[in-house]
Amino acid sequence: MKGNRIVFSFGIISILMSIILVATTCRKDSAGPAAPIDTVAEYSAMKTGIYQIFKTGNGNTPPFYLWYDSVKTVNLDLFKTPFELLDSLMYKALDRFSYLASKSQQDQLFNEGQYIGIGFGFKLDATGLFRVTFVFKDSPLATQGVQRGWIIKSVNGVTVTPTSFTSSAFGKDAAGVTNTIVFEDLTGTEHSITVSKKLITMNTVLTSKVLQLNNKKIGYLAFESFLSPSVTELNTAFAMFKSQQINDLIVDLRYNGGGSVDVADSMASSIAGDIANGNVFVYFNFNNRYAYQNSSSDFGNSKYGFGLNRVFFITSEGTASASELVINGCKPYITVYMVGEKTYGKPVGMIPQPFAGYDWVLVPIVFQTTNANHDGNYFSGIDVNSTVADDLIHELGDPQEACLASVLAFIQTGSFPVGTKSLRTSKAWNIQQIRGLRSEIGAF
């Protein structure tokens, strides 16, 4: 039997180790357990610890939750599980994010860039069809030829619709769990593919290339998550851009729901270059009981800086957290253009609070972020300069893909073309609507 003593990292706050995490709620999905809770004692201990973080504090240690003063007083005995308690305590006006997760799974994701799954993303198009957005190189679907834009018709014999789909459709997140998925490719041909879940190693740089536009070289980077292994991937991409002496940079964050502050700082330092080196990237502001912990993180001296005075970001409703941090952090130093759709809106961050002796971690909102100009508070998202719906039938990096084409038109003419919405472009449902670790992964 596991012990029931819980140790929290109260007051031991290291911004360098903090993680910007993203999560949202969904009618059909919740931040439920990644594995069964073993005992009634564990239920009780976890509930007590969560309540201390969110409302009461522990002895001389104040509550850590950012909105602790808006949390209601409750009777813990009325809640059967820690997950029900957490949902009740969250400040729903602004908090769509706090969750509980398996600590081992979270560590595996953020430290190793790995998770158990199938290895692909998808989202809803305007006609109510689920289309593939990307396939990781390590996915078993990659060897089966599945590509961006393919339609998911059914999973294990069940037709997929916006009202019927839940994240549980693919079964338990365990290696060997088998799924039969019927896809329809862009020619209308159906493919029934059976794959087993495995340990997926994510390539967070989905693609990077240099595009030639008349006499200009344009660097294009599609980036999916800010994880520890991502730094090597980003450095490789930025080194290639620098060697090619690019004239403009396009960073595609439309499927990036966040990740590590350190990795976000690394990317932003390469984007903004020498002009921002040593200056404030982000301010971290905790609740009034922890105001003494308020601090900042500065841009680093990146050897991959390009000396550019502007950057283009492609975004969507799935762009959140650390992605928004990069965009907002660069604004005081270089000109930022945004194309696509308004971002999700998460100007806050989390520091995981582990439960000693258990494979569980509470991931609560504990600080708010602003840039060097103290601008932030974009809970409704960051607006774009040009609205262009996500084009799901062209590959990422294809100059004909609608969002990329809009940026290239601006680079060539100095103005964005009028955005048009195709029946094949996305809206509404996306993975950020699933609260918890799944939204951190950004894929299934």
VOFI-582525 format. One line per 10 residues: their letters; for each residue x, y, z negated of C-alpha. Coordinates in Angstrom, 2 decimals. Layout:
N
a) X,Y,Z | ...
% end
This chain:
444
mkgnrivfsf) 0.00,0.00,0.00 | 1.27,3.47,0.81 | 1.93,6.00,-1.91 | -0.36,8.95,-2.31 | 2.13,11.73,-3.04 | 2.25,14.45,-0.40 | 5.15,16.83,0.17 | 4.54,19.98,2.17 | 7.12,22.31,3.63 | 5.65,25.26,1.70
giisilmsii) 7.97,28.24,1.82 | 10.58,26.31,3.81 | 9.83,27.99,7.08 | 12.42,27.80,9.85 | 11.44,29.65,12.99 | 14.16,27.84,14.91 | 12.44,24.56,14.09 | 8.89,25.82,14.54 | 6.71,24.53,17.32 | 4.13,26.44,19.27
lvattcrkds) 1.39,23.91,19.79 | -1.86,24.05,21.71 | -5.16,22.38,21.05 | -8.82,23.05,21.75 | -12.15,21.60,20.90 | -14.43,19.63,23.18 | -17.98,18.41,22.73 | -16.99,14.81,23.41 | -13.43,14.71,22.08 | -11.97,15.55,18.68
agpaapidtv) -8.71,15.58,16.75 | -9.36,12.11,15.40 | -6.76,9.71,14.04 | -4.04,8.26,16.25 | -4.03,5.18,14.00 | -6.28,3.89,11.19 | -5.91,5.40,7.75 | -5.05,2.61,5.36 | -6.58,3.32,1.98 | -9.05,5.40,0.05
aeysamktgi) -6.04,6.78,-1.86 | -4.60,8.09,1.40 | -7.92,9.70,2.26 | -7.92,11.49,-1.07 | -4.28,12.57,-0.95 | -4.53,13.92,2.58 | -7.74,15.82,1.82 | -6.18,17.42,-1.25 | -3.09,18.45,0.73 | -5.11,19.91,3.60
yqifktgngn) -7.22,21.94,1.18 | -4.10,23.31,-0.50 | -2.67,24.41,2.86 | -5.91,25.99,4.01 | -7.45,27.43,0.85 | -6.05,27.01,-2.64 | -2.29,26.68,-2.42 | -0.40,24.39,-4.80 | 0.62,25.85,-8.16 | 2.79,28.89,-7.47
tppfylwyds) 2.81,28.12,-3.74 | 0.19,30.17,-1.83 | -1.98,28.75,0.98 | -0.05,28.67,4.25 | -2.94,28.82,6.77 | -3.00,32.12,8.68 | -6.67,32.78,7.94 | -6.78,31.30,4.43 | -8.88,34.23,3.17 | -11.66,33.28,5.61
vktvnldlfk) -11.77,29.62,4.56 | -14.84,28.61,2.58 | -14.76,26.80,-0.75 | -15.84,23.17,-0.40 | -16.27,19.99,-2.44 | -13.71,17.50,-1.11 | -15.84,14.55,-2.21 | -18.45,15.47,0.40 | -16.08,14.66,3.27 | -15.50,11.04,4.24
tpfelldslm) -12.27,11.65,6.16 | -9.51,14.27,6.38 | -10.62,14.99,9.94 | -14.11,16.00,8.87 | -12.60,18.22,6.18 | -10.21,19.89,8.61 | -13.03,20.66,11.04 | -15.00,22.23,8.21 | -12.13,24.40,6.96 | -10.93,25.83,10.27
ykaldrfsyl) -11.68,29.51,10.95 | -13.72,28.79,14.04 | -13.85,32.41,15.23 | -10.19,32.19,16.30 | -8.85,28.74,15.44 | -9.44,26.20,18.22 | -6.12,24.58,17.54 | -5.30,23.12,14.09 | -5.23,19.32,14.03 | -3.93,16.10,12.46
asksqqdqlf) -1.71,13.70,14.39 | 0.59,10.73,14.11 | 3.97,12.12,13.07 | 5.90,9.42,14.94 | 3.98,10.11,18.14 | 4.47,13.85,17.79 | 8.20,13.47,17.14 | 8.51,11.15,20.12 | 6.80,13.73,22.33 | 8.67,16.86,21.25
negqyigigf) 12.08,15.32,20.62 | 12.22,12.71,23.38 | 9.64,13.92,25.92 | 7.91,10.55,25.78 | 4.42,9.22,25.11 | 2.39,6.07,25.69 | 0.06,6.52,28.64 | -0.46,6.30,32.39 | 1.49,9.41,33.33 | -0.79,11.74,35.26
gfkldatglf) -2.92,14.85,34.90 | -6.28,15.76,36.38 | -8.96,18.42,36.19 | -12.42,19.25,37.46 | -12.99,20.92,40.81 | -15.88,23.22,41.68 | -17.98,20.36,43.04 | -17.79,18.34,39.80 | -15.06,15.94,40.94 | -12.01,15.03,38.89
rvtfvfkdsp) -8.87,15.51,40.99 | -5.30,14.55,40.21 | -3.15,17.57,39.41 | 0.25,15.86,39.13 | 1.87,12.45,38.63 | 5.01,12.05,36.54 | 7.90,10.31,38.28 | 7.89,7.61,35.60 | 4.18,6.87,36.03 | 3.14,3.47,37.41
latqgvqrgw) 0.77,5.47,39.64 | 3.75,7.05,41.39 | 4.81,3.71,42.86 | 1.22,3.20,44.02 | 1.31,6.39,46.07 | -1.22,8.37,44.03 | -0.90,12.08,44.83 | -2.19,15.46,43.78 | -5.73,16.04,45.04 | -6.88,12.42,44.89
iiksvngvtv) -10.33,12.02,43.37 | -10.92,9.77,40.34 | -14.08,7.86,41.21 | -14.29,5.40,38.31 | -12.35,4.01,35.36 | -12.83,0.34,34.48 | -16.03,0.21,36.48 | -17.57,3.32,34.92 | -18.26,6.23,37.27 | -16.45,9.37,36.14
tptsftssaf) -18.60,12.51,35.81 | -18.15,15.78,33.89 | -20.78,14.71,31.36 | -19.60,11.13,30.92 | -15.83,11.48,30.71 | -14.03,11.38,27.35 | -10.36,10.93,26.57 | -11.16,7.45,25.26 | -12.04,6.25,28.77 | -8.50,4.90,29.24
gkdaagvtnt) -8.53,2.95,25.99 | -6.10,2.84,23.10 | -2.73,4.55,23.51 | -0.69,1.37,23.29 | 1.76,-0.19,25.73 | 0.12,-2.90,27.82 | -3.43,-1.53,27.73 | -4.71,-2.06,31.27 | -6.96,0.21,33.30 | -8.44,-0.20,36.76
ivfedltgte) -8.95,3.18,38.39 | -10.65,3.77,41.71 | -9.23,6.78,43.55 | -10.28,8.42,46.79 | -7.42,9.95,48.75 | -7.57,13.10,50.88 | -8.65,11.11,53.95 | -11.65,9.62,52.11 | -10.12,6.16,51.70 | -10.68,4.46,48.35
hsitvskkli) -7.90,2.73,46.41 | -8.54,0.43,43.43 | -5.39,0.49,41.32 | -4.75,-1.48,38.15 | -2.03,-0.14,35.86 | -0.88,-0.78,32.31 | 0.01,1.93,29.85 | 3.71,2.24,29.09 | 6.19,4.56,27.45 | 6.23,7.49,29.88
tmntvltskv) 9.30,9.70,30.07 | 8.00,13.07,31.23 | 9.70,15.14,33.90 | 8.53,18.53,32.63 | 9.96,20.24,35.71 | 7.35,18.97,38.15 | 9.17,20.50,41.07 | 11.77,23.17,41.81 | 12.82,24.46,45.20 | 14.01,27.48,47.14
lqlnnkkigy) 11.66,28.79,49.82 | 12.86,30.88,52.72 | 10.67,33.91,53.48 | 12.10,35.92,56.35 | 15.46,37.05,54.98 | 14.60,36.35,51.34 | 15.17,33.31,49.17 | 12.34,32.62,46.72 | 12.86,30.33,43.74 | 9.81,28.24,42.82
lafesflsps) 9.53,26.29,39.55 | 6.51,24.26,38.39 | 6.89,23.52,34.68 | 4.61,21.34,32.53 | 5.72,21.40,28.85 | 8.29,23.06,26.57 | 9.96,20.01,24.99 | 13.51,19.46,23.73 | 14.63,17.46,26.81 | 13.19,20.22,29.03
vtelntafam) 16.23,22.43,28.43 | 18.44,20.19,30.58 | 15.80,20.10,33.32 | 15.39,23.88,33.25 | 19.13,24.50,33.28 | 19.47,22.30,36.36 | 16.71,24.21,38.14 | 18.00,27.64,37.16 | 21.57,26.71,38.09 | 20.30,25.76,41.54
fksqqindli) 18.42,29.06,41.84 | 21.51,31.02,40.85 | 23.76,29.14,43.26 | 21.29,29.91,46.06 | 21.23,33.60,45.03 | 17.45,33.87,45.02 | 15.80,37.25,45.60 | 12.57,36.50,43.70 | 11.36,33.93,41.18 | 7.95,32.24,40.90
vdlryngggs) 7.26,30.27,37.70 | 4.19,28.02,37.92 | 2.75,27.40,34.44 | -0.79,26.48,35.44 | -0.63,23.09,33.68 | 1.63,24.10,30.81 | -0.10,24.05,27.42 | 2.94,24.96,25.33 | 5.68,23.41,23.23 | 8.81,24.53,21.43
vdvadsmass) 9.60,28.20,20.74 | 13.30,27.49,21.28 | 12.69,26.12,24.77 | 10.39,29.04,25.58 | 13.13,31.44,24.45 | 15.65,29.59,26.62 | 13.45,29.89,29.69 | 12.63,33.54,29.05 | 16.32,34.34,28.55 | 17.12,32.94,31.99
iagdiangnv) 14.20,34.81,33.57 | 14.82,38.23,32.00 | 18.62,37.98,32.16 | 21.08,40.55,30.86 | 18.52,43.34,30.49 | 16.86,41.47,27.63 | 19.88,39.75,26.09 | 19.99,40.35,22.32 | 16.62,42.10,22.25 | 13.45,40.84,20.63
fvyfnfnnry) 11.65,38.03,22.43 | 8.89,37.45,19.88 | 7.80,38.58,16.43 | 6.35,36.00,14.02 | 3.78,37.32,11.55 | 2.51,35.11,8.71 | -0.40,35.68,6.36 | -0.09,38.38,3.69 | 1.04,35.88,1.06 | 4.03,34.98,3.25
ayqnsssdfg) 4.77,38.45,4.67 | 8.34,38.14,3.40 | 8.82,35.39,6.00 | 7.91,37.66,8.95 | 10.76,37.61,11.43 | 11.70,37.65,15.09 | 13.54,35.61,17.70 | 15.81,37.31,20.24 | 16.58,36.64,23.88 | 19.78,34.67,24.31
nskygfglnr) 22.71,35.18,26.66 | 21.81,32.82,29.49 | 24.46,31.96,32.05 | 21.63,31.33,34.50 | 20.25,34.89,34.57 | 19.55,36.23,38.05 | 19.53,39.99,37.50 | 15.99,40.22,38.87 | 13.71,43.10,37.91 | 10.45,41.19,38.36
vffitsegta) 8.96,37.73,38.01 | 5.79,36.08,39.28 | 3.80,33.66,37.12 | 1.09,31.31,38.38 | -1.40,30.59,35.60 | -4.76,28.98,34.87 | -7.12,28.34,31.98 | -4.71,25.54,31.05 | -1.77,27.94,30.52 | -1.39,28.42,26.79
saselvingc) 0.80,28.99,23.74 | 4.53,28.87,24.58 | 3.69,29.58,28.23 | 1.87,32.75,27.21 | 4.76,33.53,24.87 | 7.18,33.58,27.81 | 4.89,35.79,29.88 | 4.17,38.23,27.07 | 7.78,38.23,25.87 | 9.16,39.19,29.28
kpyitvymvg) 6.76,42.10,29.81 | 8.72,44.76,27.86 | 11.83,44.17,29.96 | 10.91,43.27,33.55 | 7.87,43.65,35.77 | 5.52,40.70,35.38 | 2.96,39.71,38.03 | 0.38,37.00,37.39 | -1.59,35.09,40.00 | -4.25,32.43,39.53
ektygkpvgm) -6.65,32.47,36.62 | -6.66,34.05,33.17 | -4.66,32.08,30.61 | -6.25,30.13,27.77 | -5.43,32.52,24.91 | -3.25,31.32,22.04 | -1.14,34.13,20.50 | -0.58,32.04,17.38 | 1.66,29.19,16.39 | 1.99,26.19,14.11
ipqpfagydw) 4.56,24.62,11.83 | 3.84,20.93,11.24 | 3.29,19.89,7.63 | 4.16,16.19,7.10 | 2.56,13.94,4.52 | 5.36,12.14,2.69 | 5.04,8.38,2.95 | 2.45,8.49,5.74 | 2.72,8.58,9.50 | 0.60,11.71,9.56
vlvpivfqtt) 1.26,15.38,10.08 | -1.06,18.36,9.64 | -0.52,20.96,12.36 | -2.16,24.19,11.16 | -2.06,27.71,12.56 | 0.33,29.63,10.29 | 1.62,32.64,12.23 | 0.65,35.11,14.96 | 3.00,36.24,17.72 | 3.63,39.58,19.43
nanhdgnyfs) 6.27,40.80,21.86 | 8.89,43.53,21.39 | 6.21,46.18,21.90 | 4.07,44.47,19.26 | 1.54,43.50,21.92 | -0.37,40.27,21.43 | -3.85,39.36,20.19 | -4.79,37.82,23.55 | -7.22,35.29,22.12 | -9.39,35.64,25.21
gidvnstvad) -6.42,35.03,27.51 | -3.97,37.14,29.52 | -5.48,38.63,32.67 | -3.98,38.06,36.10 | -3.14,40.63,38.76 | -4.79,38.53,41.44 | -7.47,35.91,40.84 | -6.93,32.80,42.93 | -8.52,29.47,42.03 | -6.29,26.44,41.67
dlihelgdpq) -5.84,24.73,45.03 | -5.88,21.02,44.30 | -5.43,19.68,47.82 | -1.96,21.05,48.50 | 1.15,19.87,46.69 | 2.81,22.14,44.15 | 5.44,24.17,45.97 | 3.69,23.92,49.35 | 3.66,27.47,50.82 | 0.08,26.82,51.95
eaclasvlaf) -1.12,26.15,48.39 | -3.46,29.05,47.61 | -1.78,30.49,44.50 | 1.73,30.22,45.91 | 0.57,31.62,49.25 | -0.85,34.66,47.44 | 2.50,35.36,45.76 | 4.41,34.92,49.00 | 2.04,37.35,50.71 | 2.74,39.94,48.02
iqtgsfpvgt) 6.50,39.48,48.36 | 6.17,39.98,52.10 | 3.62,42.82,52.22 | 3.56,44.45,48.79 | -0.07,43.57,48.08 | -2.07,40.50,47.14 | -4.62,39.17,49.62 | -8.24,38.99,48.55 | -8.71,35.75,46.62 | -11.14,33.21,48.01
kslrtskawn) -12.61,30.20,46.23 | -12.74,26.89,48.03 | -15.11,24.10,47.12 | -11.97,22.10,46.47 | -10.54,24.40,43.85 | -10.79,23.96,40.12 | -12.91,25.46,37.42 | -14.25,24.59,33.96 | -12.96,21.31,32.47 | -9.27,20.88,31.82
iqqirglrse) -7.14,19.03,29.31 | -6.90,22.01,26.96 | -10.50,21.25,26.02 | -9.29,18.17,24.13 | -8.03,19.17,20.71 | -4.97,17.45,19.29 | -1.79,15.79,20.49 | -3.34,14.91,23.87 | -3.41,18.59,24.83 | 0.25,18.88,23.86
igaf) 1.12,16.09,26.26 | -0.96,17.70,28.98 | -1.56,14.36,30.67 | -3.04,10.89,30.22
% end
